[in-house]
Amino acid sequence: MEFLKRIGELYSLVQPVLDILVLSFLLYMAYQILVKTQAVQLLKGAISLLIIYAIAFLLRLNTLLWLLNILAPGLLIGVAIVFQPELRKIFMKIGQSDWLKIGKRSKHSHLDSVLTAAEILSNRRRGMLVVFVRRNTLRDIAETGTRLNADLSSSLLVTIFGHDTPLHDGAVLIQGGHITAAGCFLPLSEQQDIRKTFGTRHRAALGMSEETDAVVLIVSEETGAISLAYDSKLYYDLTSAEIIHQLEKLLDLGSEPADAEEDSHEHQ
């Protein structure tokens, strides 16, 4: 009994710290989801309504409180309708995320294979779309293509995208140094200010980066430019060194923290 009592006393001391840590983790993950789904405006609207309600409550503005209480159900339904795309992306991220899983990490040689294929295809003016899977599982995206589960190599990527095969129009998913699927269809971007010159590949890459945490590499069929899309942004026409630099950082492959070098290339 004395032992259990001591455990209870110890837990009562640790409980506030544990409570704060869990809450901090949940708030951090919620922030990550909101930022990467561009749903910050939804959060701002909710905070504004809470501030108005708090002011009305503190100042005892009974008429305004009565009106807000009546309108609250309608406002919730209205928010769900207006922000339906953002809410859908949030729930997709929650459903796809595997926060506590320590996944397999790609090796640097796998990046070299992808970059070699990208440079070959760029010189040939052949399009390419490669998705690096991170924490989001992307099972639903993989189901739209053909499962391969093949070892990653530059020759295989050139074969897929360098010829008019049934798989060349879709995207390749890469995870843990393997090509898990090819010929996959990606969601198109909903951004209105995207360049008119960008084709379907760039719009699909940007759309993928808006809905998931994946990093997408694109080779333009028209210009041969090699670009990256991640965190709802497109970084156009990067050099091979810049691409390796960013992929090492984004996929946690670099040995040292890297400084951002994308400002001059960023399309928002």
N, C-alpha and C positions, 0 to 999 in steps of 0.2 A: 504493500500500500504506500509505503514511504517513497518507493521508487517511482510509482505512478504519479504521486503527488509532485515529485521533483520534475518529472517530464511535463506535467501540466503547467508548472510554474515557468519552466524553460520555454514552452510553447507560447505562453502568454506574453513573454518578453520578445519572442521572435515574430509573433503574429503581425504586429503593426508594420514591421519591415517587409515581411512577405506580402502583406496586403498592398503596400506601396509598389513593390517590385512587379507584382502581377498587373496592377492597374497601369503602371508605366509602360509595361510591355504591350498591353492591349491598346493604350492610347497611341503608342508609336506605330503599331501595325495599322490602326485605323487611319492615322495620318498618311502613312505610305500608300494605302489604298486610295484615299481621297485625292492625293496629289497625282498619282499615276493614272487615275481615271478621269482627271480634270473635273472632279465634282466639288471643287473648292467653293464654287458659287452656291451649291446646295447647302454647304455648311455655313456660309456667310448669311444666307437667307434665314436659316434656322436660328442662328445667333441673334440676328436682328429682331426676329419675332420674340425671342426670349427676353431681350433687353426691353422691348416695348411693354411686354407683359409685366416685367419686374417693376418698371417705372410706374405703370398703372396701379400695381398692387401697393407699392410703397407710398404713393401719393393719394391712395384711396380714390382713384377715378372710377367710381362704381359703374358709370355708364359705359366707359371703354372696356372695363373688365367683363361686363355683361355681354357686350358685343363680341369680344374676343372668345368668350366661352361658347357663344352660339356658333361663331364662324370656325372654331377649331376643327371640328370633323370635316367640314367642307375644305378647309385649307390643307389638311392632310391628304385628302383625295386629290385635290388640285396639284399639290407638290408631287404626288406619285405619278400623275399623268404628265405633267410638264417635264419632270426630270426622269422620266422612264428610262431613257438610254443610259444616263449616269448610274441609276439604281441597278439596272441590269448588269453593267460592268462591275459594280461593287460586289454583287452577289456572285458573279462569275469568278472574280478573283478570290473571294472567300472559299468558294467551292473547289477551285483549282489549286489553291495554295497548299503547300506541304511544308509549313514553317519549321517544324521540329525535325525534319528529315535532313540528314547529312548526305547529300547526293554525291554521285561520282563526279569528279572534276575532269574536264578535258585536259590533255597534256598539250604543251606548247607545239609539239610536232603536228598535232591535229590542226592547229591554227595555220601552220605552214602549208599543210595540204590544201586547206580552204583557200588561202591567199594565192597559192600557185595556180589552182584551178580558176580563181577569179581573174588573175592576170592573163591567163591563156584565153579565157572567154572574152575578156575585155578587148584584147587585140583582134579577136575574130568578130567582134561586134555581135556577140551572142548574149542574150539576157540570162541572169542567174538570180535566184532568190533562195537564201539559206537562213534558217531560223535556228539560233542557238537557244536551247531550252535551259531555263534557269530554275527558279523555285516552282513556278506554275507548271503543272504536269502536261498540259496541252493535249490530253487524250482525245478531246472532241475534235481538235484540228487534225490529229493523226488519222482519225477515222475517215476523214474526207479524202485521204489519199490511199496509197498502196504501202502496206507494211513491208519493210525490207530487212531491218535489223542486221545491216551489213557493216563491215569494218570501213571506217572512213578513209578514203584515198582521193588524191587529186584526179587520178585517171577515171574513177567512178563518177565523180562530179562532172568532169568534162564529157563523159559519155552520156550522162543524163541530160545536161543542158546544151551540149555542143551539137546535137543532132535533133531532128524533128521526131523525137520519140513521144509516146503517149504521156510521159511524165515531165517533159521539158517546160510546159506552161505553168506548172504548179510550183510549190515550195518544197524544199528538203528540210526535214527536221533533224537536228544533230543533238545528241545527248550522250555524255560520257564517252566521247570518242567514237560513237557509232551513228550511222544514218538509220534512224528508226523508221522513217517513212518518207516517201517522195510523192510528187504530184498532189500536194495538199493545197486546199483552197483557204486563203486567209481573208479575214474581214476587211473591207475597204474603209478608209479613213472617212470620218464625218466632218473633218475640218473644211471650212469654206475658203480659207485663204491660201490653199496649197497651189503651187505653181501650175499653170495651165499646161506647161510643157511636160509635166510628169505623167508617165503612163500608168497602166494598171499595176505594174510591179511596185512602183514607189508608193502608190496609194494603198496597196495591200500591206506593204511593209510598215507604213505609218499607222494603218489601222490596227495591225498586230501589236505594235508598240503602245497603242492607246488602251487596248483591252487586256494586255498581259505584261509581264515583266521580261519577256523575251528580248533578245538582241537579234536584229535582222540585218543581214548583209545583202546588198543589192548591186548587181552589175547592169548598167543601162545598155539596152540593145541599140539605142540610137546614138549615144555619145561614147559608150565604153566607160563612163565614169563609175567608180566604185564608191558606194555610200553605206552608211550605217543608220539604222533607225532604232531608237530605244527611248523609254520614258516619254512617249508621246511627241518626240521630236525627230526630225530627219536631218542628218549631217551629210551634206552632198559633196561628192567629188573629193574624197580623201586620198592621201598618198598611202602606200603600203605600210610605211613606218607609222603613220597616224592610226591606221586601222589596227595594227598589231598592238600599239600602245593602248588604245581604247579597249580592245577585246581582253587584253591581259588584266586591265583594271576591272572591267565589268564582270568578267568571269572568274575573278579572284585568282589569276594565274601569275601576276607580277610579284616579284620579290620585294619591291619597294612601292610605297604609295606614289601614284602618278598625278601630275598636275593636269588640269583640263586644258586641252589645246583646240577645242572645237569652235570657239566663238565665231571665227571668221567663216565657218562652213555651216553654221546652224540655220536651219529653216524651221520657224515655229508656226 
